[in-house]
Amino acid sequence: MADDVRLFAGDDGREVSVIVAPNSGGRVRQILVDGVGLLAEPTSGDPLSTGWGSFPMAPWAGRIRNGRFDFMGQPVALELNHEDGDVGGGGTVTPTRPGTNGPLPDEDRHRHAIHGTTFARPWTVDVRERDRVEMSCPLAGALGWPFAGIARQIIRLTPTNIDFAMRVESLDGAVFPASLGWHPWFAKPDRLEFDPVAMYERDGAGLPTGRLLLPPPGPWDDCFVNHRPIRLHYDRQVAPTITVSSPADHWVVYDGPDHATCIEPQTGPPDAPAIRPTIVAPGVPLRLTMRIGWD
């Protein structure tokens, strides 16, 4: 795409490049190692869909139940942009439905606010170098998010890995709950190496209850407590092992699709304002890093 940013790195004959799409939610469109793409390609023509590449999630990751939460004694009602379904986890609500307080309308019981305000908005490129890009995106101005803030993301490429750093900062004295994460869609691996400590129990809507369980065998579409890198193994000569590492202690793993597996480090579980809120305030940002490496 004309507005994409391409990063380059390489040594010992290996060519590595990354295509960043600032206008498609500040996401990485593709990671190419000797011409082999590591991420799943789009399955639709929608450049802002949630089903491809690797996109940042801010100021919340995953779903907020019915777009509602209470903060400091005040109700917050976000616009609803996702509807649960039996196949593929549901889909987008187009146009979004306005958030409501008071009794929940029956038609909205399976609708939520998903993945934050930045994944479907253009990010501003603040710094661009051969192997590095810095971008930013305001938090307010989408889905009815009422708190002033900004998300900042740094992406840096080396011959053996790509490093991501993100932070959410308060603006204009705002104080608000937040969670961060990335949502990379990897090309389907032959084997997944994953050893979580615990898994969140899910309710009928597939959202965490707050109770932790011993993880069952996959397939999964769940949030885990995990402290180790996750590895994806492939039967191929180029990049046969991809390692995803992060200081995050919450990880969502979604390996139901035939074409892709999602490995998502997050600062908290889905529905974090209700389950495990982290507060952002002036001078107190929320930060997260992620590394995707290949052998």
N, C-alpha and C positions, 0 to 999 in steps of 0.2 A: 504494500500500500504506500501511497505517496508520502503520507505523514509518519510512517514508521521510522524508528531509530534502530540502526544496526550496530551492534557492538562486535569487536573482533579481538581474538587472542589466539596464540598458537606458538608451538615450538616443536623441535624434533620431527618436523614434517606433518604434525597433526594440525588440522584447521578447525577452529572452533568459532562459531558466531552465534549471536542471539538477536532475534528480531523482537523489538519492544514496540508495542502499539499504544502510545499515550492516549489517543482518541478513543480507544476501546477499553476504557477503564484502567489505564496504566498497567496493562497486563503484558506478560511475555507471550508473544505469539508462538515462537518456536525456539528451541535450543538445538543447534546443528553441530554434531561432532563428526567430522569427516563426511559431511553430507547426510548423516543419519539423524532424523528428527526424533527427539526424546519425548516430546509432548504429543498428546492426541490432537488431531486436526478438527476443525469445526465440522459438526454434522448438520448444520443448517446455515442459511445465508445471513443470519442475524449477527452482526459484528459485536453486539452487546449481550449476547446470550451467555448463560453461565456454564455452558457445556464444552469449553475448549480452552487451550492455553493454560496460563497460570496467572490468576488475578488476585490483587490484594483486597482484603475485606476490612472495612473500617466505616464507622466507629463501632460496628458490631460484626461478629462472624456467625454464619449460620442463620437460623430463624429466630425471630422474636415472636413469641406466641401471640397470634391475633394482632400483632403490631402494638401491644399494650404493655406498659410497665408503670410502676409508681416510683417516683424519685423525690426524696426530701418532702414527702407528704403530698406531692402533686401528681395527678395522673398524666401520662404521656400517651398519645394515640398517634401512631405512625400510619402512613399510607400502606396498603396491602398490595404487594407485588408478586406474591407466590400463592398458588393453590395446590394443596396436596392431592396426589393421585395414586392409583394402584400400580402404574407402570412408570418406571424411570424417575420416581421421586416427585412427580407432579410437574407443574409448569408455571409460566409467567401469567400474571393477571394484567391484561392489556385492554384498555388503560387501567392504571392502578385504581384501587378503590380507596376512597377517603377513610381515614381512621375515625373511630367513634369511641366516645366514652359512654358510660352507663351500660344498660343491658346489651349483650352482644347479639347482633342480628343473626338469625339462624343461618343465613346464607354465607356468613363470614366465619363460621366455626372451623372451617378447614383452610382458612386463608391466613397468611402471615406476612411479616416484613422480613425479607431475607437478604443476607450478605452485605448490608451496609448501604451507604449513600454514594460510594465512590466507584463501584465496579462498572456502572453504566454511564459514567460521566467522563469527559475529557480531562486529562491531567496536564498541567503546565510543565514543560521541560525547562528546568532552572539551570542545569549544568549538563553539558554534553561533551564527552571525551571519547577517544577511540574504544576504550574498554569499560566505560563507566557512564551512567546517566543518573541525574537527580531530578525528581518530579515532585509536584505537590498538587493537592486538590482540596478545596474547601469541603467541610462536612455538611454545613447547612445549605439549604436551597434544593434539597431533594427529599422525597418521601416524608415531608413534614418534620424532619429532624429539627428540634427547636433550639439546639445549643450551638453557640459559635465556636468553631475550632477548625483545625487544618490537619490533613494527613500529609506526611512527607515520606518519600520512599527513595532509597538509594539502591541501585543495581550495579554490581561490579563483576566483570567476567575475567577468569584466568584460564589457562589451558586445561585445568583439571576440575574446575568447579565454577559455579555462579553463586555469588553472595547477595543476599537481600537484607536490607535493614529498613524498618518502618517505625515511625513514631506518630502519635496523635497528640497535638498540643491544644491547649485552651486559647481562645481569643476573647478579648473584651471582658475578661474576668469570669468567664463561664466555668461552671463546675458541673460535671456530668459523668454518668457511668459509661464505660467503654470496654470493648474487647477487640482484639486484632487477630488477623490470620492471613494465610495465603491458601489459595485453592488451585493447586496444580493438578491437571489432568495428564497423567502419564500414559503413553502407549502401553497396551495391556502386557504385563510381564508374564513369564512362564511360572515364576514362583515369587512369593512375598515372604520376606524374613522380618518378623514382627513379634515382639515379646512384651506386651503391655502388662502393667501392674493390675489394672482394674478397668471396668467398663461401666458407664452410666446406664442405669435402668431407663428404659424408654416407656412412655405411656402410649395410649392409643393413637396419639398424633405423631408418635415417633420422636417426641421431645424429651429431654432428660427430666426425671423426677427429682434428682438430687441424690438418690440412693445409688451406691456403688455395688457392683457385682463382680464375680469372677468371670473373665471373658470366655465365652463359648467359642467353638470353631466357627470360621466364616462360612459363607460370605457375610460381609458386614456393611452396614450403613449406620455407624455408631460413633460415639465419642468415648475416647479412652484416656485413662491416666497412663502416661508413658514417659520414660526418662532415657530411652536409648534411641540411637538412629534407626531408621527403617530402611531396609534394602529391597530393591526390586531386581530380580535376576532374569536375564534374557538369554536365549539360545542364539547368539549372534557374535560376530567377531568384534564389532565396534560397540564400545560402551556396554559390555555384557552385564555390568552391575552399576546401578544407580543408587546412591546413598543420600537420603534426606535427613538432615540433622538440624536441631534447633534447641535452644534452652527452654522452649515451651514445654509445659507439663500436660497440656491437653492436646490431643490429636484426634481428628475425625478421619476415619478410613472408610472409603466407599469403593467396594470392589465388585459391585453387582453387574455393571455393564460388561458386555463382551469385548468392547473395543478399548477400554480404558480403566485405570484404577486411580482414585484420588487419594492423596496423602496430604493432610491439611494440619500443619501446626497452628495452634491457636493459644491465646492467653487465657481463655476460659471456654466453658462449654457453650453450645447453642442455648439461647434464651438466657444469656449471662446476666442481664440486669436483674432477673428474678432469682437465678440460681447461684451465681458467684460474681457479684459486681466488683469491678475495679474502678476507682474514682480518678478522673482527670481533673486537675485544677490548675490555676495559674502557677507556673514554675514546677508543676508535677505532671510531666507527660507520661504516656504509656508507650513502651518500646517493645519491639520483638525483632529477632533476626532468624534467618533460615539460610542454610547452605544446601545446594543440590550439587553433588559430586558424581563423577563417573570414572570407572576404571577402564 
